[in-house]
Every structure is written in structure tokens, then in C-alpha cells.
């Protein structure tokens, strides 16, 4: 009987030790998790303050200098103590450890004004196989009549739940409803569409991945060489793929994205700055999106 009692007592001691150890481990994990959350929250606040500070600095710079009005040149960047790779074609650059991207909307396809040949040239340059069909469908979506373009589609061709507007799309996302638009094509097109733009994309402000599509290999190579930084104004006149001459100066709309990372926390803001035509000062900020940003893979 004494041996059995000792055995039961030993089991109880072991059970108590196991429970106590589990409680200690769980509480320790909770404390570490709380500390990590607090640390990440502090870093998030720091990252947010860096972005907000850089946003204010950028807005002040664009409002008080000729950078937005006359364009980017190495002399201007040097005189203003700005990063040498600052640009208006959307390539990200580091500015005081903050990642900044500035994209002039004149380097994008626009819905207002809508130029079907510009869309056709860009889509074919991107090697989208059904480019003609998409462009004709978009033309039919926009024009006010029910006549069908060669490769287009009108209301009778769409499912009942889709209503062809026969007018300008009210949002960029409306273009996704085109009859021949698939997910892969939309992923390519969505980032390069702006609601208000130049009609024909202007070569000086094209993103690097669009240069071959719009200019061809030879002129794309020449443009990249020009962008590497010369003593002349980096923004010059280029013949665009649509046959028009690219504007020498930035437009009145800049799409901006600012991102800062501190530790394991990252914060970013994206917005569009708009200024009056022929004026240096921007008028307002629109299309603001802010919040957590994905951390880059190490």
C-alpha cells in the first residue's frame, strides 16, 4: 500500500511539474509576443513619420522649385541636393533611406482623351495577341452608337449582367468588363492606364518596361542611355510610337508612392499631385492610399 501511495504521489508531482512548465512557457511566449508587437508598433510609427515627413518635403520642393515645371536635369538635382537618380518615369529611388517613386501620368494610356491607335500600338507592343479585339471592344464601349467595330462588341454580345455604357467609363476598373479581357491581360494593363492623360503616351515618361513596347528596341536603348544621366535636360523630345512628338516638360499630374521600412515594419503612401496648367504650384492631392506595405524579400 505504501508503494502505491508513493507511486501516485510521484505521478502527481510529475503532472504538477508538467503543468507548471507549460504555464511558464506559455506566459514567456506571450511576453515575447507582446514585446515584439510593441517593438513593431514603434517601428511602424517611425516608418509612418518618415513617409509623412518625406511627403511634406516633396510637396514643398515641387511647389517652390522649377523641378516639376521645367523637368529633371543633373544640374537641377545637384543644385537642390537631390538624389542623382530622381526621375518622373516611375523608377523607384532612395531619398534619405526612404523609397520614392514619381510617375508622370503622360507616360500612361489615357481614357480621357481616348486614342484607339495609341491603345492598339501599346497593346501590340506588349505582345497581347487579341489587341485588335480589345481596342475595338473598348471603342464600342465608349462610342454612343450601337454600330459594331470590325472586332468589337455591343450590348447583345455581353452577358445580361453587363451593361455597355456607350460613353466614357466612369472608372478605370470598368475597362475590366470588356468581353475579351482576361485576368492576365488586365494585370498587364491596369498599372499603365490613367483616367486623364495625354492621349498618346509621351516617351520621356514611359516606365522602363514599356520602352520597347512603345518605341521599339533601338529607340528604347537610346532612351535608357539618355536616362543614365547627362549634363543636358534628361527630359527631351522623342518621337512616340503613335507618331506624335513627346512633350518636353512634365504634365500637371504626378503619381507618387513613398515607402519606408524600419525593422520588420513598413509603411507606404500613394497619391496623385495635381497642379494648374502653366503654374508651378500644385493645387491638390487626390487618390490617397496609406497603410501597411509588404516587406521586400531578403
Buried (B, 14 or more C-beta within 10 A) or exposed (E): EEEEEEEEEEEEEEEEEEEEEEEEEEEEEEEEEEEEEEEBEEBBEBBBEBBBBBBEBBBEBBBEBEBBBBBBBBEBBEEEEBEEBBBBBBBBBEBEEBBBBBBBBBBBBBBEEBBBEBBBBBBBBBEBEBBBBBBBBBBBBBBEEEEBBEBBBBBEEBEEEEEBBBEEBEEBEEBBBBBBBEEEBBEBBEEBBBBBBBBBBBBBBBBBEBBBBBBEEEBBEBBEEBBEBEEEBBBBEBEBBBEBEBBBBBBBBBBBBBBBBBEEBBBBBBBBBBBEEEEBEBEEBEEEEBEEBEEEEE
